[in-house]
Structure formats: structure tokens, C-alpha cells
Amino acid sequence: MLPTAKIGPYTLPNPLIVAPMAGVTDRPFRLLCRRLGAGLAVSEMVIADSKLWHTRKSRTRLNHDGEPEPRSVQIAGGDPEMLADAARQNAEFGAQIIDINMGCPAKKVCNKAAGSALMKDETLVRDILEAVVNAVDVPVTLKMRTGWDADNRNAAVIARMAEDAGIQALAIHGRTRADKYNGDAEYDTIADVKSRVSIPVFANGDITSPEKARQVLMHTGADGLLIGRGAQGRPWIFREILHYLETGEHLPEPDLDEVEALLTEHLTELHRFYGELMGVRIARKHVGWYLQSHDRSKQFRKRFNAIDDALEQKDSIEQYFAGLRNGEVFAA
């Protein structure tokens, strides 16, 4: 039995959410994941300082054309007024859920007292939560880590603070800021938070298989799951997990024809969304993720990464999959 996932007035189709990932969860990826079973896909992090929104990167991150509702946008920063303003402007642009980032461990974010660095300053956290909630009429959610480091796991304190401030749902990654992405995620802290608040709690971290998804849901009692790196190159993981949670049975892995079709479609949408110059560059990392299970020597990916033409990228993928079907092994 799947838990029912609600965020404010929105009941999600299912409790599986695409976790926001900078440089990954752009509109083409979000739409693909939604089509393949995700109940919600959160946008890439948008920096709170709207003076920087004129950049190409920010303009593409603010593009939600054609996305199914509800549209969730993540904002990041360390200044309450600036975050409140960013929330207001994103709501005006069509965001139906505003997500505050206190989960990103990257130095680029943390050195600016944003992301998970904020968890060190609980007074500032309270000010941010209250400012953003009061700035908009749409639901506000919070993504965070279990704490600053192993000796300072304050997720439960911040969770109660968030509920008091009017936050509508929490997502918790099962690592501290100090852990970055090292070691294994732990879920005891998420279970503890779930037992202390009445708002929905979504678990995140190392969810890479249907079995792991069920295990984390049972261990934490969470209302749903955020899946990030597990979906890179495997956007069909959402339908696999959904089917397993509903039936206890595994869907067959997608065959080569389907993987090729999905990858080719993804490439086309990246080229269209970013334009050929940037689309070709951004496609390289996605192709690397899709092919990591069969191109173990990385020889094909090395050649692919040298291609600067969109049509040539597609031709190269077509030849690669034709070779796989014929039992060929790619050599440099």
C-alpha cells in the first residue's frame, strides 16, 4: 500500500519525487521523469539574488513551460529578505510550491552561508522560514540534512521550527553536511523527525533500487521518497519502484530499444532546450550516466565527449546501440 503524499492543497499522483539536483534536474529531465512515473519533480536550485537571474543558467532554471502541476521551484540563499523576494517572484512566474534549500553541501553554496551551512545557525533558519512562508500564498517546503556533523544532528529541532513557521512538508537527506556524499545514508534521524512532526516527511539518500525504497519507507515511516542520483541515467527507476511498492514484483529492465529511444529523446530535448552549443555539452554527462552499465571501458564515452555537433551525437548513439545488438564491443 502506497502512502498518500500531500503538499499543502496538492495530492501527488504518487509519493516518489525527483530530488532537485543542480545541473541535472532541468526541464527536459523533469518532464522525462514525470512521464516515467515520478509524482513530482523539483526544479534545480535558483539562487535567491534576483539580480543574477539574467544569466543564461538562471533563465533556463526559471523555465517551466509545459510542466504538469504542481510546479515546485527550489530557492537557495542565506538572507531572509532576499529569499522572501525570490519566493514572491518565482510564485509570480508560476511556481506552485516553493522549496527552501538547506540540503546542499557544496562549498560554492556553504561558503556563502546557504544550503546545509544554514543548519549551524538556528536563529537564521527561523528567520528564513518565517520570511519565506509569510511572503507567498503557495505552500513552502524545506529540504535539509540530518545536521551539520555527526555531533550536531539538529534536524529534529529545525523540523519542529519549520512546522511552527508554517512549512508544509520536509525532505531530509540521511547525511550531515560534513558527510557530503560519503559513506552510507542513515535513516534513524529521519524516522525520529517523522515521529515528532505532523507535516509530511520525505526521505532522501541512497535510494537506488525498489528494495531500498521499500526498506527506507518502512524504516522511517516517511510519507514519500526523494530520488536524486539514483535516477541519473535511469529515469525509469520511478516506474520500477512504483510497481514494486504496489505489487511486490519487479518490472523487467528496459530493453536496448527502449533505452536507446529514451536517450535519443532526451538528447533531442536537451538540444532544443539549450540550443546546440550548450545542449551538446550538457548531453555528455547524461549519456555517460545512461551508458555506464554497458560501456564499462568508457571508450565510447571518450569519443562521444569529443563530438560538438547535435546530429553527430545522435548518429553516434544510433551506431553504438546497433553495435550492442550485434554483440560488438566498442574500441577506441
Summary of the structure (lengths in Angstrom):
residues: 332
radius of gyration: 19.9
end to end distance: 48.9
largest distance: 61.7
contacts: 1138
relative contact order: 0.11
helix: 47%
strand: 14%
